Amino acid sequence: MEYFAGLDVSMEETHVCVLTRSGAVIYEAKVASTPASIAAALARAPACRLVLFETGRMAPMLYHGLSRLGLPVVCVESRQAYQALKSLTTHKTDRNANCWHKCLSLISDATVMVPGCVSPCH
């Protein structure tokens, strides 16, 4: 089975979510926004085909740090991610019952299934 990880990154903490290709959540954690903490959380879940997050203030540090730790990281430009989500399903809002990790699952699928839909930034 293929697994994908979505990271919802903020300055202090990151929500880590691992999903199956069908979008079933199999692992969730909140950890410090450091490569070591995120890698440790992902080590508790099945190996992921992609670890995906959006551009932002923390993106360069996380991308290079997680890559050095051997994780298959993809950082996508937030406007492209929004457009991909808009074309696939409902988008991220506070009222949306589908959490951010569900959205990242769809982006993961788009990245794998539809080349060029969302292009990596780093």
C-alpha positions in Angstrom: 0.0 0.0 0.0 1.2 3.5 -0.8 1.2 6.2 1.9 1.6 10.0 1.7 2.4 12.5 4.4 1.0 16.0 4.6 2.6 18.6 6.8 0.7 21.7 8.0 3.6 23.8 9.1 3.5 26.8 11.5 6.5 28.5 13.1 6.2 26.5 16.4 4.5 23.3 15.5 3.7 21.0 12.6 0.7 18.8 12.1 1.9 15.5 10.5 -0.7 13.4 8.8 -0.1 10.1 7.0 -2.8 8.9 4.6 -3.4 6.0 2.2 -4.0 6.7 -1.5 -7.7 6.6 -0.8 -7.4 9.3 1.8 -7.8 7.3 4.9 -5.9 8.8 7.8 -3.6 6.2 9.5 -1.4 8.4 11.6 -1.5 12.0 13.0 0.8 13.9 15.3 1.7 17.4 16.3 5.4 18.0 16.7 7.9 20.9 16.9 8.6 22.4 13.5 12.1 21.0 13.2 13.4 18.4 10.7 14.4 16.1 13.5 11.0 16.2 15.2 9.1 15.7 12.0 11.3 12.9 10.9 10.9 11.2 14.3 7.1 11.4 14.0 7.2 10.0 10.4 9.4 7.2 11.6 6.4 6.0 13.7 4.3 5.6 10.6 4.7 3.4 7.5 7.2 4.7 4.9 5.7 7.4 2.7 6.0 7.8 -1.0 5.9 11.6 -0.6 6.1 14.0 2.3 4.3 17.1 1.1 4.0 20.7 2.4 3.4 24.2 1.1 5.8 27.0 0.7 6.2 29.3 3.6 8.7 30.9 5.9 9.8 27.5 7.2 9.9 25.7 3.8 13.6 26.1 2.9 14.9 24.9 6.3 12.4 22.0 6.4 12.9 21.0 2.8 16.7 20.8 3.1 16.7 19.3 6.6 14.2 16.6 5.8 15.9 15.8 2.5 19.2 15.4 4.4 17.4 12.9 6.6 16.5 10.9 3.6 12.8 11.7 3.3 11.1 12.0 -0.1 10.1 15.7 0.4 8.0 17.8 -2.0 7.4 21.4 -1.3 4.6 23.0 -3.5 3.9 26.6 -4.2 0.8 27.5 -2.1 -1.0 29.2 -5.0 -0.6 26.2 -7.2 -1.8 24.0 -4.3 -4.8 26.1 -3.9 -5.6 26.0 -7.6 -5.2 22.2 -7.7 -7.5 21.8 -4.7 -10.0 24.2 -6.2 -10.2 22.1 -9.3 -10.4 18.8 -7.4 -12.6 19.4 -4.4 -13.5 21.9 -1.7 -10.6 24.1 -0.5 -9.2 24.8 2.9 -11.4 26.9 5.1 -12.0 27.0 8.9 -15.5 25.6 8.4 -14.5 22.8 6.0 -15.1 19.5 7.7 -12.3 18.0 5.5 -9.1 18.8 7.3 -6.0 20.2 5.7 -4.5 16.8 5.6 -7.3 15.6 3.4 -6.5 18.4 1.0 -2.9 17.5 1.1 -3.9 13.9 0.2 -5.6 15.2 -2.9 -2.5 17.3 -3.8 -0.4 14.2 -3.3 -2.7 12.2 -5.6 -2.5 15.0 -8.2 1.2 15.2 -8.0 1.6 11.5 -8.5 -1.3 10.9 -10.9 -1.4 14.1 -13.0 2.2 15.3 -13.8 2.4 19.0 -14.0 -0.7 19.7 -11.9 1.4 20.8 -9.0 5.1 21.4 -9.5 7.7 21.1 -6.7 9.3 24.4 -5.6 12.5 23.1 -4.1 
